[in-house]
Amino acid sequence: MIGSALSRWTMAYFAAALAFLIAAQALMTAGYGFPAVAVEAPETLVIVHMVTIGWLSLLMCGALFQFVPVLVAQPLRDEHLALPALLCLLAGLTCLLTGFLQLSGAIDTVIPVLAFAGVLLPAGFALIVWVLARTLWSIRPSGLPLPARFVAGGLASIVITAALGASFAFVLSGQAPGWAEIDLRTVALPTHVTIGLGGWLGFTAVGVSYRLLPMFMLSPDSERSTGHLVFWSGAIALLLIVLAEPLEGLSGSILSTVLAGFLGFAATVLYGVDLVFFYRNRKRRKIELNSWSAIGAFTALYLSVLLLLALLATGTFAQHVGALVYLVAFGWLTGLGLSQLYKIVPFLTWLECYGPVMGRKPTPRVQDLVVETRDRFWFALYYAGVLAGTGALLGAAPVLFRLTAAVTLTATAAIVVELVLARRLVNVATALRLPEGASRPRLFLPS
């Protein structure tokens, strides 16, 4: 990372992502969406897409703009497309949310906003894929390192997810051509959800963690055979999920689904083996808060696996799928995202502010930009809120769920405040805050 170019728009992606996360949690606290209404209700779809696109996808895109060049030791290609991509995603998501509000009857407009979303969102993701794929391709003919292979798989997954999502948007808007008219009940909606959460967000998060955890904990970063098994098992599982829909009605459909589940389970177990290896073999003996809080996210991941198995064994999967998705989205993915942002934002801020004077002037440490002893409580409160919220959903207690959503909202807001304080160098001692030659970075816009 030291000496690598900083992505100009990464902080803008992070800021937009955190704004959507706070907004989604506020709506859940107010009782909007599931469980007050059905999982498939338009109100729930508003929350779901604020989280999956507005929060998690924007977070992932901003992080990948910074870390893909590090993974392949090449500069980011066509970086000027990062801003148009962000604008397309924000405009497309606004249209998508407006379309869901239109379906719910909350607003009345004749403008086919869902059709606009079906164009803008794929366009934004296409620009993202173009920039990152070109950067990955730049190291040919040498092979991609393991974390970059996960990213490549995630990019393939977002192409499929965005294409399916666009088809849904056009059908719901009534703007689909006659030959494309489809009954949504027979469309691969589970594929859209599984490839989006498990492929784009999950598979990519696993790949990024294979780089971030060794880098921040000073663990051995050589590629392990278990890591390659995780990649191939996960990649084949995702491929089988994609093929399950074309095989619908054939005997191979059930077989491919079962095999995909087995491979996905095996990949998750092997991933856990590598996580334990990283933590046990770290050279940095004192675990910093970002690595400590990430343990909560990994715990949520494996609790999700146990919950899935329990729901399948008891035949209550359809009844409690909302609780499972909540634990995955907020326990694992959001928990991992917040924990790594707690390190990434100060780290990039340090590089931006003190990198130009490094070795020439006294500078603070990266960890001096935050106060871990103060912030540890907020991460613990966040995970407690997520676990309680999952329990409330399983117990069909909507009032209790709103209270737990308020807890996670409070913890998230506190963490966001800490990130802003780190960005503004508030926690740095006055004597070291701005040495000659250093400049205070902007909050989220490029300098």
C-alpha positions as CSV (number, residue, x, y, z in Angstrom):
1,M,0.0,0.0,0.0
2,I,2.8,2.4,0.8
3,G,3.6,4.3,-2.3
4,S,0.5,3.1,-4.2
5,A,-1.7,5.7,-5.8
6,L,-4.8,6.7,-3.9
7,S,-8.1,6.3,-5.7
8,R,-9.6,9.7,-6.0
9,W,-13.3,8.7,-5.5
10,T,-13.0,5.9,-3.0
11,M,-14.0,8.2,-0.1
12,A,-17.0,9.4,-2.0
13,Y,-18.2,5.8,-2.5
14,F,-17.7,5.2,1.2
15,A,-19.6,8.3,2.2
16,A,-22.6,7.5,-0.1
17,A,-22.6,3.9,1.2
18,L,-22.7,4.9,4.8
19,A,-25.5,7.3,4.2
20,F,-27.6,4.6,2.7
21,L,-26.8,2.2,5.6
22,I,-27.9,4.8,8.2
23,A,-31.0,5.6,6.2
24,A,-31.9,1.9,5.9
25,Q,-31.5,1.3,9.6
26,A,-33.5,4.4,10.4
27,L,-36.4,3.0,8.3
28,M,-36.2,-0.4,10.0
29,T,-36.3,1.4,13.4
30,A,-39.4,3.2,12.2
31,G,-41.1,-0.1,11.4
32,Y,-40.9,0.3,7.6
33,G,-40.7,-2.9,5.5
34,F,-40.2,-6.4,6.9
35,P,-41.3,-7.7,9.3
36,A,-44.2,-5.3,9.4
37,V,-45.0,-6.3,5.8
38,A,-44.2,-9.4,3.7
39,V,-40.7,-10.2,2.5
40,E,-41.7,-9.6,-1.1
41,A,-43.6,-6.4,-0.4
42,P,-42.4,-3.2,-2.2
43,E,-41.6,-1.6,1.1
44,T,-39.3,-4.4,2.0
45,L,-37.6,-4.2,-1.5
46,V,-36.8,-0.6,-0.7
47,I,-34.9,-1.6,2.4
48,V,-33.2,-4.6,0.7
49,H,-31.9,-2.5,-2.2
50,M,-30.8,0.4,0.0
51,V,-28.6,-2.2,1.8
52,T,-27.4,-4.4,-1.1
53,I,-26.8,-1.7,-3.7
54,G,-26.7,1.6,-1.7
55,W,-24.6,0.3,1.2
56,L,-22.8,-3.0,0.4
57,S,-22.2,-2.5,-3.4
58,L,-21.0,1.1,-3.1
59,L,-18.8,0.1,-0.3
60,M,-17.4,-2.8,-2.3
61,C,-16.8,-0.7,-5.4
62,G,-15.0,2.0,-3.5
63,A,-12.8,-0.5,-1.8
64,L,-12.0,-2.4,-5.0
65,F,-10.9,0.8,-6.7
66,Q,-8.2,1.1,-4.1
67,F,-7.2,-2.5,-3.5
68,V,-7.4,-4.1,-7.0
69,P,-4.3,-2.1,-8.1
70,V,-2.6,-3.3,-4.9
71,L,-3.5,-6.9,-5.6
72,V,-2.0,-6.9,-9.1
73,A,0.7,-4.2,-8.6
74,Q,-0.7,-2.2,-11.5
75,P,-2.3,1.3,-11.7
76,L,-6.1,1.5,-11.9
77,R,-7.1,1.6,-15.6
78,D,-9.6,4.3,-16.8
79,E,-9.9,5.8,-13.3
80,H,-11.8,8.7,-14.8
81,L,-14.8,6.4,-15.2
82,A,-15.2,6.1,-11.4
83,L,-17.2,9.3,-11.0
84,P,-19.6,8.5,-13.9
85,A,-20.1,5.1,-12.5
86,L,-21.0,6.5,-9.1
87,L,-23.5,9.0,-10.6
88,C,-25.1,6.2,-12.6
89,L,-25.5,4.0,-9.6
90,L,-26.9,6.8,-7.4
91,A,-29.3,7.9,-10.1
92,G,-30.3,4.3,-10.9
93,L,-30.8,3.4,-7.3
94,T,-32.9,6.6,-6.8
95,C,-35.1,5.5,-9.7
96,L,-35.3,1.9,-8.4
97,L,-36.4,3.1,-4.9
98,T,-38.9,5.5,-6.4
99,G,-40.3,2.7,-8.5
100,F,-40.8,0.5,-5.5
101,L,-42.6,3.4,-3.7
102,Q,-44.8,3.7,-6.8
103,L,-45.6,0.0,-6.6
104,S,-46.5,0.4,-2.9
105,G,-48.9,3.3,-3.6
106,A,-46.8,5.8,-1.6
107,I,-46.3,8.0,-4.7
108,D,-48.2,8.4,-7.9
109,T,-46.3,9.1,-11.1
110,V,-46.6,8.0,-14.7
111,I,-42.9,8.2,-15.3
112,P,-41.5,4.7,-15.8
113,V,-38.8,5.1,-13.2
114,L,-38.2,1.3,-12.9
115,A,-37.3,1.2,-16.6
116,F,-34.8,4.0,-16.0
117,A,-33.3,2.1,-13.1
118,G,-33.1,-0.9,-15.5
119,V,-30.8,1.1,-17.6
120,L,-28.8,3.3,-15.2
121,L,-27.9,0.6,-12.7
122,P,-26.5,-1.9,-15.2
123,A,-24.7,1.0,-16.9
124,G,-23.0,2.0,-13.6
125,F,-22.0,-1.6,-12.8
126,A,-20.8,-2.0,-16.4
127,L,-18.4,0.9,-15.9
128,I,-17.2,-0.6,-12.6
129,V,-16.6,-4.0,-14.2
130,W,-14.8,-2.3,-17.1
131,V,-12.4,-0.4,-14.9
132,L,-11.6,-3.3,-12.6
133,A,-11.5,-6.0,-15.3
134,R,-9.1,-3.9,-17.4
135,T,-6.9,-3.5,-14.3
136,L,-6.9,-7.2,-13.6
137,W,-6.3,-8.0,-17.3
138,S,-3.2,-5.7,-17.3
139,I,-1.0,-8.3,-15.6
140,R,-1.5,-11.0,-18.3
141,P,0.1,-13.4,-19.2
142,S,1.1,-14.0,-15.6
143,G,-1.7,-15.5,-13.5
144,L,-3.9,-13.6,-11.1
145,P,-3.0,-13.9,-7.4
146,L,-5.6,-15.7,-5.3
147,P,-7.5,-12.6,-3.9
148,A,-7.7,-11.2,-7.4
149,R,-9.3,-14.4,-8.7
150,F,-12.1,-14.0,-6.1
151,V,-12.6,-10.4,-7.3
152,A,-12.8,-11.6,-10.9
153,G,-15.5,-14.1,-9.8
154,G,-17.3,-11.4,-8.0
155,L,-17.3,-9.2,-11.1
156,A,-18.8,-12.0,-13.1
157,S,-21.5,-12.4,-10.5
158,I,-22.5,-8.7,-10.6
159,V,-22.9,-8.9,-14.3
160,I,-25.4,-11.7,-13.9
161,T,-27.1,-10.1,-10.9
162,A,-27.5,-6.7,-12.7
163,A,-28.8,-8.4,-15.9
164,L,-31.4,-10.3,-13.9
165,G,-32.3,-7.2,-11.9
166,A,-32.7,-5.1,-15.0
167,S,-35.1,-7.7,-16.5
168,F,-37.2,-7.6,-13.4
169,A,-37.3,-3.8,-13.5
170,F,-38.5,-3.7,-17.1
171,V,-41.2,-6.3,-16.4
172,L,-42.4,-4.5,-13.3
173,S,-42.5,-1.2,-15.1
174,G,-44.5,-2.6,-18.0
175,Q,-41.8,-1.5,-20.5
176,A,-40.5,-4.9,-21.4
177,P,-40.9,-5.8,-25.1
178,G,-43.5,-8.5,-25.9
179,W,-40.9,-11.2,-26.5
180,A,-39.4,-10.5,-23.0
181,E,-42.6,-10.7,-21.0
182,I,-42.1,-13.2,-18.2
183,D,-44.0,-14.2,-15.2
184,L,-41.9,-13.2,-12.2
185,R,-43.0,-16.2,-10.3
186,T,-41.2,-18.4,-12.7
187,V,-38.1,-16.2,-13.1
188,A,-34.9,-17.1,-11.3
189,L,-35.4,-14.7,-8.4
190,P,-33.5,-17.0,-6.0
191,T,-30.6,-16.9,-8.5
192,H,-30.7,-13.1,-8.5
193,V,-30.5,-13.1,-4.7
194,T,-28.0,-15.9,-4.2
195,I,-25.6,-14.7,-6.9
196,G,-25.9,-11.1,-5.6
197,L,-25.3,-11.9,-2.0
198,G,-23.2,-15.0,-2.3
199,G,-21.3,-14.2,-5.5
200,W,-20.9,-10.4,-5.9
201,L,-20.8,-9.4,-2.2
202,G,-19.8,-12.6,-0.4
203,F,-17.3,-14.1,-2.9
204,T,-15.6,-10.7,-3.3
205,A,-15.6,-10.1,0.5
206,V,-13.8,-13.4,1.0
207,G,-11.2,-12.5,-1.6
208,V,-10.6,-9.0,-0.2
209,S,-10.3,-10.5,3.3
210,Y,-7.5,-12.9,2.0
211,R,-5.5,-9.7,1.4
212,L,-6.6,-7.4,4.2
213,L,-6.3,-9.7,7.1
214,P,-2.7,-10.7,6.4
215,M,-1.8,-7.1,5.6
216,F,-3.3,-5.6,8.8
217,M,-2.3,-8.4,11.1
218,L,1.1,-9.1,9.5
219,S,0.1,-12.7,8.9
220,P,1.8,-15.0,6.3
221,D,0.3,-14.0,3.0
222,S,1.6,-16.9,0.9
223,E,-1.2,-18.7,-1.1
224,R,-2.4,-21.8,0.7
225,S,-4.0,-24.9,-0.8
226,T,-7.0,-24.3,1.3
227,G,-7.5,-20.9,-0.2
228,H,-7.4,-22.4,-3.7
229,L,-10.0,-25.0,-2.6
230,V,-12.2,-22.2,-1.2
231,F,-12.0,-20.4,-4.6
232,W,-12.7,-23.4,-6.8
233,S,-15.4,-24.8,-4.5
234,G,-17.2,-21.5,-4.3
235,A,-16.8,-20.7,-8.0
236,I,-18.2,-24.1,-9.1
237,A,-21.1,-23.7,-6.6
238,L,-22.0,-20.3,-8.0
239,L,-21.8,-21.7,-11.6
240,L,-24.2,-24.6,-10.6
241,I,-26.6,-22.0,-9.1
242,V,-26.6,-20.1,-12.4
243,L,-27.2,-23.3,-14.3
244,A,-30.0,-24.5,-12.0
245,E,-32.6,-22.3,-13.7
246,P,-31.9,-23.5,-17.3
247,L,-32.1,-27.1,-15.9
248,E,-35.4,-26.4,-14.2
249,G,-37.7,-29.3,-14.9
250,L,-34.8,-31.7,-15.6
251,S,-33.5,-34.2,-13.2
252,G,-30.2,-32.4,-13.2
253,S,-31.7,-29.3,-11.6
254,I,-32.1,-31.0,-8.1
255,L,-28.6,-32.6,-8.4
256,S,-26.9,-29.3,-9.3
257,T,-28.6,-27.5,-6.5
258,V,-27.6,-30.2,-3.9
259,L,-24.0,-30.2,-5.3
260,A,-23.9,-26.4,-5.2
261,G,-25.0,-26.5,-1.5
262,F,-22.4,-29.1,-0.6
263,L,-19.6,-27.2,-2.4
264,G,-20.7,-23.9,-0.8
265,F,-20.6,-25.5,2.6
266,A,-17.2,-27.0,2.0
267,A,-15.9,-23.6,0.8
268,T,-17.2,-22.0,4.0
269,V,-15.6,-24.5,6.2
270,L,-12.2,-24.3,4.5
271,Y,-12.4,-20.5,4.6
272,G,-12.8,-20.8,8.4
273,V,-9.6,-22.9,8.4
274,D,-7.7,-20.1,6.7
275,L,-9.2,-17.4,9.0
276,V,-8.0,-19.4,12.1
277,F,-4.5,-19.6,10.4
278,F,-4.3,-15.9,9.8
279,Y,-5.2,-15.0,13.4
280,R,-3.0,-17.7,15.0
281,N,0.1,-16.9,12.9
282,R,0.0,-13.1,13.0
283,K,3.2,-11.2,13.9
284,R,1.2,-8.4,15.4
285,R,0.4,-10.0,18.7
286,K,-2.0,-7.3,19.9
287,I,-5.1,-7.5,17.7
288,E,-6.2,-4.0,16.6
289,L,-9.9,-3.2,16.8
290,N,-10.6,-3.7,13.1
291,S,-9.3,-7.3,13.3
292,W,-10.9,-7.9,16.7
293,S,-14.3,-6.7,15.5
294,A,-14.0,-8.7,12.3
295,I,-14.2,-11.8,14.5
296,G,-17.8,-10.8,15.2
297,A,-18.5,-10.8,11.4
298,F,-17.0,-14.2,10.9
299,T,-18.9,-15.5,13.8
300,A,-22.1,-14.2,12.2
301,L,-21.2,-16.0,9.0
302,Y,-20.9,-19.4,10.7
303,L,-24.0,-18.7,12.8
304,S,-25.8,-18.1,9.4
305,V,-24.6,-21.5,8.2
306,L,-25.9,-23.2,11.4
307,L,-29.2,-21.3,11.1
308,L,-29.6,-22.4,7.4
309,L,-29.0,-26.0,8.3
310,A,-31.5,-25.8,11.2
311,L,-34.1,-24.2,9.0
312,L,-33.7,-26.8,6.3
313,A,-33.8,-29.6,8.9
314,T,-37.0,-28.3,10.4
315,G,-38.7,-27.4,7.1
316,T,-39.1,-23.7,8.2
317,F,-36.7,-22.2,5.7
318,A,-39.4,-20.3,3.8
319,Q,-40.9,-19.0,7.0
320,H,-37.7,-17.7,8.4
321,V,-35.7,-16.7,5.3
322,G,-35.9,-13.1,6.3
323,A,-34.0,-13.8,9.6
324,L,-31.3,-15.7,7.7
325,V,-30.8,-12.9,5.2
326,Y,-30.7,-10.3,7.9
327,L,-28.0,-12.2,9.8
328,V,-26.0,-12.6,6.6
329,A,-26.4,-9.0,5.4
330,F,-26.0,-7.2,8.8
331,G,-24.0,-9.7,10.8
332,W,-21.4,-10.9,8.3
333,L,-21.3,-8.4,5.4
334,T,-22.1,-5.2,7.2
335,G,-20.1,-6.2,10.3
336,L,-17.1,-7.0,8.1
337,G,-17.6,-3.8,6.1
338,L,-17.7,-1.6,9.2
339,S,-14.8,-3.3,10.9
340,Q,-12.5,-2.9,7.9
341,L,-13.6,0.7,7.2
342,Y,-12.4,1.4,10.7
343,K,-8.9,0.6,9.5
344,I,-9.2,1.5,5.8
345,V,-10.4,5.1,6.3
346,P,-7.6,6.1,8.8
347,F,-5.1,4.2,6.7
348,L,-6.0,6.0,3.5
349,T,-6.3,9.3,5.4
350,W,-2.8,8.8,6.8
351,L,-1.4,8.1,3.4
352,E,-3.1,11.1,1.9
353,C,-2.1,13.5,4.7
354,Y,1.3,12.2,5.9
355,G,2.6,10.2,2.9
356,P,4.2,13.3,1.3
357,V,6.2,14.0,4.4
358,M,6.9,10.5,5.5
359,G,10.6,10.2,6.6
360,R,11.1,13.9,6.6
361,K,8.8,15.1,9.4
362,P,7.5,13.4,12.6
363,T,4.2,11.9,11.9
364,P,1.6,10.0,14.0
365,R,0.8,6.3,13.6
366,V,-2.2,5.2,11.7
367,Q,-3.8,4.0,14.9
368,D,-3.4,7.4,16.4
369,L,-6.2,8.7,14.1
370,V,-8.7,6.6,16.1
371,V,-9.4,5.8,19.8
372,E,-9.8,2.1,20.0
373,T,-10.6,1.9,23.7
374,R,-13.6,4.2,23.1
375,D,-14.8,2.5,20.0
376,R,-14.7,-1.1,21.1
377,F,-18.0,-0.7,22.9
378,W,-19.8,0.4,19.7
379,F,-18.8,-2.7,17.7
380,A,-19.8,-4.9,20.6
381,L,-23.2,-3.1,20.8
382,Y,-23.6,-3.4,17.0
383,Y,-23.2,-7.2,17.0
384,A,-25.4,-7.6,20.1
385,G,-28.1,-5.7,18.3
386,V,-27.8,-7.9,15.2
387,L,-28.0,-11.1,17.2
388,A,-31.0,-9.8,19.1
389,G,-32.6,-8.6,15.9
390,T,-32.2,-12.1,14.3
391,G,-33.8,-13.6,17.4
392,A,-36.7,-11.2,17.2
393,L,-37.3,-12.1,13.6
394,L,-37.2,-15.8,14.4
395,G,-39.6,-15.2,17.2
396,A,-41.9,-13.1,15.1
397,A,-41.6,-10.1,17.4
398,P,-41.8,-7.0,15.2
399,V,-41.7,-4.5,18.1
400,L,-38.6,-6.1,19.6
401,F,-37.0,-6.1,16.2
402,R,-37.6,-2.3,15.9
403,L,-35.9,-1.9,19.3
404,T,-32.9,-3.9,18.2
405,A,-32.7,-2.0,14.9
406,A,-32.5,1.2,17.0
407,V,-29.5,-0.4,18.8
408,T,-27.7,-1.2,15.6
409,L,-28.5,2.3,14.2
410,T,-27.0,3.9,17.3
411,A,-23.9,1.8,17.1
412,T,-23.5,2.4,13.4
413,A,-24.0,6.2,13.8
414,A,-21.3,6.2,16.5
415,I,-18.9,4.3,14.3
416,V,-19.5,6.7,11.4
417,V,-18.9,9.7,13.7
418,E,-15.5,8.1,14.6
419,L,-14.6,7.7,10.9
420,V,-15.4,11.4,10.4
421,L,-13.3,12.3,13.4
422,A,-10.4,10.2,12.0
423,R,-10.8,11.8,8.6
424,R,-10.6,15.3,10.2
425,L,-7.6,14.3,12.3
426,V,-9.4,15.3,15.5
427,N,-7.8,12.5,17.6
428,V,-4.2,13.3,16.5
429,A,-2.1,15.2,19.0
430,T,-1.8,18.9,18.1
431,A,2.0,18.8,17.8
432,L,1.8,16.0,15.1
433,R,-1.5,16.9,13.4
434,L,-0.3,19.0,10.5
435,P,3.5,19.1,10.1
436,E,4.9,21.4,7.4
437,G,4.1,19.9,4.0
438,A,1.1,18.0,5.1
439,S,-2.5,19.1,4.4
440,R,-5.8,18.1,6.0
441,P,-7.7,15.9,3.5
442,R,-11.2,16.7,2.4
443,L,-14.0,14.7,4.1
444,F,-15.0,12.7,1.0
445,L,-14.3,14.7,-2.1
446,P,-10.9,14.4,-3.8
447,S,-8.4,17.2,-3.2
